[in-house]
Amino acid sequence: MIYQKILQQLGFSKKEVAVYAALLELDSATAGEIADKTEINRTSCYDILDSLMKKGIVSKFKKKTKIYFHAGDPKRLISYLEREREEANKKITKQQQLVKEALPELSSLLHPQSTKPKVTFFEGEKGMREAYEDTLDAKKVILAYANVKTMHEGLPNFFPEYYKRRTKAGISIKAIIPQNEPSKERAKRDTEELRQTVFLPNSEMTFSPEVNIYNNKVLIASWKEKMAVIIESKELADLQKLIYNLLWNYLKKDA
């Protein structure tokens, strides 16, 4: 039956499903009656009933000298899942806090004296979102070559929220962008999104990837290939900043 597979997917054991289904049919029953119906020994039935009561989907009451168990409305399963979600969220929040406490010690294990560049690759939409999350740690202004059209086509549901979070974090950005309508429309929000924009001289000058230069890192995102790479190297980042600023000043002068 479908309900059996669904309940097992929710984490119920086969015996828990059997006991729960039996209770729904019997309405109220003793452990002995449930054991007879399910062919599960009485001792095991008590353990299973205890587990179902902890889940909040079975209750018990005393009638004369006997203890009866009652499953109630199956809608209780929704409440059970809501409680499970709350508990999972609490657990994740606690784990996040523990990781934050461990970060300073873990970070100290890195090799700060190493001069080798670090290269991190990201693939697919999920990976590219993760790459952009790194830019929210920028200490100063982000220098970007950005085509709003290809960015929003590549991650259509990501960037509007990303702009809000970057702005809330107080991270400003300079952007050299091509002359297309999505880019021009976005530039109208420069002030509210802490952005300075300069356009390439004509509409024929365009590009698809995006490049962000920040801290000692260079993020390169390829929208067509759905991949991104972050190169962490002070030497390379400084060179890219120099080239960017030369182009920025040239375009600003002729704007």
N, C-alpha and C positions, 0 to 999 in steps of 0.2 A: 504493500500500500504506500501511497505517496507520503502520507504523514509520518510513516516510520522513517523513511529516508531523510525527510526534512528535520525531524527531531534529532536524528543522529548527527546531521550536519551542524546542529546547534550545540552538540557536545553531550547529548544524552547517550547512555549506554543502551544496548539492546534490551537488557532486563529492565532498565528504568522506563523505556518506552512501553514495554509490555505491562508493567505495573500501572503506569499512568493511564494507558488505554483501558485496562481492566477497571480501574476506578471510575473512569468516565462512564463506562457501561453500567457499573453496579451502583453508581451514585455515592453510596456510603457502604463501607464494608470493613470487617475486621481483618487483621493480618492473615488469619487462618483462611478466610474466604478468598482473599486475594491470592494466597499461596495455592489454593485448590484450583482457581481459575487459570492461573498463569503456569502452574506446574513448576513453580520456584519454591524451594524449601523455605519454611517460615522464618528461620534465622536470617537468611539472605533478604527476605522480604522486609524485615524490620530495618536492615541497613539501607535498602533501596528507598524505603519510605522516608527514612531520616534524611537522605540525600535530597529527595524531592521536596521535603518540607523546608530544607535550607534554601532551596531555589525559590520558595514562596509560591509554589503551584499546588501544593497539597497541605491540608490542615487536618487536625485530629480533634476529637471530642470524646467525652466519656458519657456513656449511656448505661445507667445502672452500674454493673460491675465490669462492663466491657469497653475497650477502647476502639473507636471507629475512625476510619480515615475517609477523607472527602477531597475530591479533586477540584470541584467547583467549575467555574466558567473557563474554557480554554483561552479566553482573552487575557487571562493572567500571564500567559506566555509573553505577551507584549510587554507587560510590566517587568517580567523577569529579564527580558532583553535590555530594557532601559536601565535596569539596575546593573546588569553586566557591563553595559557601555560606560556608565558612570564609574564603576570600579576600574575598568580598563583605562579610562581617562586619568583617574587619580594615580594609577600605577605608572602611567607614562609620564605624568607631571613630576612624580617623585623621582623617577629614573632620570629625567632631564635635569632636575636639581642636583642629583648625585654626580652626573657627568660634569655639570658646571663647576662643582666643588673640586672635581678631579682634574679639570682642564689645566690649571696652572702647573701642576706637577707633571702632567702628561706632556705639556708644551715644553717643559724644561728638558725633556728627553730628546727633543729635536737637535739637529746639528747647526746651531746658529753661526758657527764659524765657517761652514761650508760655502764655497764660492760657486759651486756647481748649480746651474739653473735647474729648477724643478718644473717638470712638464706634466700636466694633468689633462687627460682626455675625457670627454663627455659625449655620449651617443644618444640619439633619439630625443624626443620632446622632453621627457622627464629629466634626462641628463642635461639638456640645455637650460632648463629652468634652474637646475642645481648650480650650473655655472654662473648664471646671472645673480643668484643669491649671494655669491661671493663678493660681488661688487658693492653690496650693501655694507661692507666693512671698509669702504674707501675712507681714508683719513682726510683727503683733500679733494678738490674738484676732479671729476672723471673727464677725461678727454676722449671723445668718441667720434668715429666715422659711422654714421647711422643712416640707413634707408628705412624710414618708418613703414613704407609699403611692404617691403620684404620681411621686416621684423614681425609685423602684425599678421602677415600671411603664415609665417613660420610658427608663431606661438599666439594664436588669435585671442585666447582667453587669459593670457598671462600679463602682458605689458600694462594695461590700464591700472591693474592693482599694484604692479611693480612700481609704476610712477608715483602712486600715492605713498607707498612705503618708503621709497627713496626720499621723497619730499619730507615726509614725517621725520625721517632720520636726519634731515638737514644736510643732505649730500647734494651738492650742486653739480651741474654737468655742462660742458661745452660740446656742441655737436656741429660737425661739418656734414651737411646733408645734401642730397641731390634735389633737383627741382621737379618733384612730382606732387600731385594733389594731396595724398595722405600726409606727406612730410610738411607741406605748407600749412595744412589744417592743424597739425600738431604744434607747429611753431607758434600758432596763435595763443597757445597756453604756456608759453615760455616762462612768464613771470610767476604764475601759480605753481609751476612744476620745477622751479629753480633751475632753469635752463637758459643758456645763451646759444643762439643758433646763427650759423652763417651758411649761405647756400653756395653750391658750386656755380660757376659763371653761366652755364646754359643747360638746357634740359637734356642735351645729348651726352653730357658728362654724368655718368651714373655708375653704380656698383650694387652688388647684392649682399655680400657679407657685412658683418658689423665688427668693428674693432673698438674695444674699450681699454684705455690706458689709465691705470690707477695704482696707488702705492708703488710697489716694485713689480707690478704684474702687467701682462698684456693678455687680454681676452680676445680671441678670434672666434667668431661664430659664423658657420656656413649654413645658410638657410636651405640651400638646395641639397646639400649632403646630410643635413640634419645631424651635425656634429659641432662640437666646440672644443677649444683647447685653451688652457690657461698656462702661460709661461711666466714663471716667477724668477726674475733675474734683474737686479738693479741696473746692470750694464745695458741690457737690451731695452729695459723700460726707459732709461734716461735717454737713449738714442731716439726712441720712438717719440718721447716727449719733445725733444729738440725739433724733430722733423714736423711734428704736429703744430708746434707753436710757430714755426716759420711759415707753414701753409696758412694757419689761422690768421696771422698778422697780414699776410699778403692778400687774402680774401677780404678781410675786414677793411683794408685800405681801399680796395676797389668796389666795395659794396655801396 
